[in-house]
Amino acid sequence: MACRSKRPPPLLSSLSGMRNSPSGSSRSPNSPGLVVLDIDGTLTDTVTLHQAAMRVALDAFDFPVLEPDWSRYRHHTDSGIFAEAWQRAGRGNPAEADRHRFFARFEDAFARLCPLHPIREIPGAAAFVALVRATGWAVAFATGGLRTPARAKLRAIGIAFTEPALVTASEFLSREEIVSAAIAAARIAPDGRPAAVISVGDGLWDLQAADHLGLGFLGVGTGAKAEALAGQGAAVVPDFTDPVRVLRIISDMAANCPAALRGR
């Protein structure tokens, strides 16, 4: 079970002079740890855009039957959904050439749909990432989306990143593999591995991956999404409009997590 904060700390005053450095996974010797961030629905308000592009890309492959509820697939990632749809159609496992055709179809659909669904940040997301970096935490991005659209989303809301600290469904099928690779990327820093790892995401699949990996978890969302996460015992914030408060929740979570959670 992932370590979760049950009592959010009180509101604090905002900090000024924060920089959104693209330092990616590097951290100071006294860093409290690593924050692994999902992108769609967590940092960017792009779920509708992403799902529309996904449907267009999959429709191009003429699957006889296509389950439209992505939560019903084994892996809630673009590449995982494509692979399972391919298998359900009786085509075995997709070849590398098929995967790359899917990537190209998705990227084309994403580019064409962007003007209809402009990329916007979840309120306060960029300021939150800047604060996390300014206070010594390492940052990595772990998304079930593909790499090229993920880059576009982060750039659109002004969040800098390095390629090693961005891990996507272009490289792995499962959420667990993606998050594990993001943690491994953070250990590239010469001063060693993170002291603690906290995952931040908006979906039950993010929470499940954190549970399977033994990580701390903070949910992001409102309405039914927040209720679903809270119903599984997760602490949830609606957005990042008070980035200092959110960071205090994460810091409290890290301080109270068992030693087994510490960057494995």
C-alpha positions as CSV (number, residue, x, y, z in Angstrom):
1,M,0.0,0.0,0.0
2,A,1.3,3.4,-0.9
3,C,2.1,5.8,1.9
4,R,-0.4,8.6,1.8
5,S,-0.9,11.8,3.7
6,K,-4.2,11.8,5.6
7,R,-4.0,15.2,7.2
8,P,-3.2,18.0,4.7
9,P,-1.1,20.8,6.5
10,P,-2.5,24.3,6.9
11,L,-2.2,26.9,4.2
12,L,1.1,28.8,3.9
13,S,2.1,32.1,2.3
14,S,3.4,31.8,-1.3
15,L,7.1,32.0,-2.1
16,S,8.6,34.4,-4.6
17,G,11.5,34.3,-6.9
18,M,11.0,30.7,-8.0
19,R,12.7,29.4,-11.2
20,N,11.4,26.7,-13.5
21,S,14.8,25.3,-14.2
22,P,15.1,22.5,-16.8
23,S,17.5,20.6,-14.4
24,G,15.2,17.6,-14.7
25,S,16.3,14.8,-12.4
26,S,19.3,16.3,-10.7
27,R,19.1,17.2,-7.1
28,S,21.1,18.7,-4.3
29,P,22.9,16.4,-1.7
30,N,20.3,17.4,0.9
31,S,17.3,16.9,-1.4
32,P,14.2,15.5,0.3
33,G,13.6,13.2,-2.7
34,L,11.9,12.9,-6.0
35,V,8.4,13.9,-7.3
36,V,7.2,11.9,-10.2
37,L,4.5,13.7,-12.1
38,D,1.9,12.5,-14.5
39,I,1.0,15.0,-17.3
40,D,-2.6,14.7,-18.7
41,G,-5.2,15.7,-16.1
42,T,-2.4,16.3,-13.6
43,L,-0.3,19.2,-15.1
44,T,-2.2,19.8,-18.3
45,D,-6.0,20.0,-18.9
46,T,-5.6,17.8,-22.0
47,V,-7.7,14.7,-21.3
48,T,-10.4,15.6,-23.9
49,L,-7.7,16.4,-26.5
50,H,-5.7,13.3,-25.8
51,Q,-8.7,10.9,-25.9
52,A,-10.0,12.5,-29.2
53,A,-6.6,12.0,-30.8
54,M,-6.4,8.4,-29.4
55,R,-9.8,7.5,-31.0
56,V,-8.8,9.0,-34.4
57,A,-5.5,7.1,-34.3
58,L,-7.1,3.7,-33.4
59,D,-9.9,4.1,-35.9
60,A,-7.3,4.2,-38.7
61,F,-6.5,0.5,-38.0
62,D,-10.0,-0.8,-38.8
63,F,-10.4,-2.9,-35.6
64,P,-13.6,-4.9,-35.9
65,V,-14.6,-4.1,-32.4
66,L,-13.0,-1.4,-30.3
67,E,-13.7,-1.0,-26.5
68,P,-14.1,2.8,-26.1
69,D,-13.6,2.7,-22.3
70,W,-9.8,2.9,-21.9
71,S,-10.0,1.9,-18.2
72,R,-11.1,-1.6,-19.3
73,Y,-7.6,-2.2,-20.8
74,R,-4.9,-4.0,-18.9
75,H,-2.5,-1.1,-19.3
76,H,-3.9,2.5,-19.2
77,T,-1.2,3.8,-21.7
78,D,-1.4,4.7,-25.3
79,S,0.9,1.9,-26.4
80,G,-0.7,-0.6,-24.0
81,I,-4.2,0.1,-25.3
82,F,-3.0,-0.1,-28.9
83,A,-1.3,-3.5,-28.3
84,E,-4.3,-4.9,-26.6
85,A,-6.7,-3.7,-29.3
86,W,-4.4,-5.4,-31.8
87,Q,-4.4,-8.6,-29.9
88,R,-8.2,-8.6,-29.4
89,A,-8.6,-8.3,-33.2
90,G,-6.7,-11.6,-33.4
91,R,-3.6,-10.1,-34.9
92,G,-1.2,-11.3,-32.3
93,N,1.4,-8.9,-31.0
94,P,1.9,-5.7,-33.0
95,A,5.3,-5.5,-34.8
96,E,7.6,-2.6,-34.3
97,A,6.5,-1.2,-37.6
98,D,2.9,-1.3,-36.5
99,R,3.7,0.5,-33.3
100,H,5.4,3.3,-35.2
101,R,2.5,3.6,-37.6
102,F,0.3,4.0,-34.5
103,F,2.6,6.6,-33.1
104,A,2.6,8.6,-36.4
105,R,-1.3,8.4,-36.6
106,F,-1.6,9.6,-33.1
107,E,0.8,12.5,-33.5
108,D,-0.9,13.6,-36.7
109,A,-4.3,13.5,-35.0
110,F,-3.0,15.4,-32.0
111,A,-1.5,18.1,-34.1
112,R,-4.7,18.5,-36.1
113,L,-7.0,18.6,-33.0
114,C,-4.8,21.0,-30.9
115,P,-6.4,24.1,-32.4
116,L,-9.8,22.8,-31.4
117,H,-8.6,21.9,-27.9
118,P,-5.9,24.4,-26.8
119,I,-3.4,23.0,-24.2
120,R,-4.0,24.7,-20.9
121,E,-2.4,24.0,-17.5
122,I,-4.1,22.7,-14.5
123,P,-4.2,25.9,-12.4
124,G,-0.9,26.6,-10.8
125,A,0.9,23.5,-12.3
126,A,3.9,25.4,-13.7
127,A,4.4,27.4,-10.5
128,F,4.2,24.2,-8.5
129,V,6.9,22.5,-10.5
130,A,9.1,25.6,-10.2
131,L,8.6,25.6,-6.4
132,V,9.4,21.9,-6.2
133,R,12.7,22.4,-8.0
134,A,13.6,25.6,-6.1
135,T,13.3,23.7,-2.8
136,G,15.7,21.0,-3.8
137,W,13.3,18.2,-4.9
138,A,14.2,16.3,-8.0
139,V,11.4,16.1,-10.7
140,A,10.6,13.5,-13.3
141,F,7.7,13.1,-15.6
142,A,5.9,9.7,-16.1
143,T,3.1,9.7,-18.6
144,G,0.9,7.0,-20.3
145,G,0.9,9.2,-23.4
146,L,3.4,9.2,-26.2
147,R,6.7,11.2,-26.2
148,T,6.1,13.8,-28.9
149,P,2.7,15.0,-27.6
150,A,4.0,14.9,-24.0
151,R,6.8,17.3,-25.0
152,A,4.3,19.6,-26.6
153,K,2.1,19.7,-23.5
154,L,4.9,20.5,-21.1
155,R,6.3,23.2,-23.5
156,A,2.8,24.7,-24.0
157,I,2.4,25.4,-20.2
158,G,6.0,26.5,-19.7
159,I,7.4,23.6,-17.8
160,A,11.1,22.8,-18.8
161,F,12.3,19.2,-18.8
162,T,15.2,17.1,-19.9
163,E,14.7,14.0,-22.1
164,P,15.9,11.5,-19.6
165,A,13.5,12.8,-17.0
166,L,10.5,12.4,-19.3
167,V,9.4,8.7,-19.6
168,T,6.5,7.8,-21.8
169,A,4.4,5.1,-23.4
170,S,6.6,5.4,-26.4
171,E,9.2,3.4,-24.4
172,F,7.0,1.2,-22.2
173,L,3.6,-0.5,-22.1
174,S,2.7,-0.4,-18.4
175,R,2.4,2.5,-15.9
176,E,4.6,0.6,-13.5
177,E,7.4,0.3,-16.1
178,I,7.1,4.0,-16.9
179,V,7.2,5.2,-13.3
180,S,10.1,2.8,-12.5
181,A,12.1,4.1,-15.4
182,A,11.4,7.7,-14.3
183,I,12.8,6.8,-10.8
184,A,15.8,5.2,-12.4
185,A,16.4,8.3,-14.5
186,A,16.5,10.4,-11.4
187,R,19.4,8.3,-10.1
188,I,21.6,9.6,-13.0
189,A,22.5,12.5,-10.7
190,P,26.0,12.0,-9.3
191,D,25.0,12.6,-5.7
192,G,23.0,9.4,-5.6
193,R,19.4,8.3,-5.4
194,P,16.4,10.2,-4.1
195,A,15.6,10.0,-0.4
196,A,11.9,9.5,-1.0
197,V,9.7,9.1,-4.1
198,I,6.2,10.6,-4.3
199,S,4.0,10.1,-7.3
200,V,1.4,12.7,-8.3
201,G,-1.4,11.8,-10.7
202,D,-5.1,12.2,-11.5
203,G,-6.2,8.6,-12.2
204,L,-6.8,5.4,-10.3
205,W,-4.2,3.8,-12.6
206,D,-1.6,6.3,-11.2
207,L,-2.6,5.3,-7.7
208,Q,-2.4,1.6,-8.5
209,A,1.0,2.0,-10.0
210,A,2.2,3.8,-6.9
211,D,0.7,1.0,-4.7
212,H,2.4,-1.7,-6.8
213,L,5.8,0.1,-6.5
214,G,5.4,1.1,-2.9
215,L,5.5,4.8,-3.5
216,G,3.8,7.7,-1.8
217,F,0.9,9.1,-3.8
218,L,-1.0,12.4,-4.1
219,G,-4.1,12.7,-6.2
220,V,-5.1,15.7,-8.3
221,G,-8.7,16.3,-9.3
222,T,-12.3,17.4,-8.5
223,G,-15.7,15.8,-8.6
224,A,-16.0,12.1,-9.4
225,K,-12.3,11.8,-10.1
226,A,-11.4,13.1,-6.7
227,E,-14.0,11.0,-5.0
228,A,-12.7,7.8,-6.7
229,L,-9.1,8.6,-5.5
230,A,-10.2,9.5,-2.0
231,G,-12.3,6.4,-1.9
232,Q,-9.1,4.4,-2.2
233,G,-7.5,6.3,0.6
234,A,-5.5,8.8,-1.3
235,A,-5.0,12.5,-0.3
236,V,-6.4,14.7,-3.1
237,V,-5.9,18.3,-4.1
238,P,-8.1,20.0,-6.7
239,D,-5.2,21.8,-8.4
240,F,-2.0,23.7,-7.7
241,T,-3.3,27.2,-7.0
242,D,-1.6,27.0,-3.6
243,P,1.7,25.4,-4.6
244,V,3.2,25.8,-1.1
245,R,0.4,23.9,0.5
246,V,0.7,21.1,-2.0
247,L,4.4,20.9,-1.5
248,R,3.8,20.8,2.3
249,I,1.5,17.8,1.8
250,I,4.1,16.0,-0.2
251,S,6.9,16.8,2.3
252,D,4.7,15.6,5.2
253,M,4.0,12.4,3.2
254,A,7.7,11.8,2.6
255,A,8.6,12.4,6.2
256,N,6.0,9.9,7.5
257,C,6.6,7.2,4.9
258,P,8.3,4.0,6.0
259,A,11.9,3.3,5.2
260,A,10.9,0.8,2.6
261,L,9.5,3.6,0.5
262,R,12.9,5.4,0.3
263,G,14.2,5.4,-3.3
264,R,14.6,1.7,-3.9
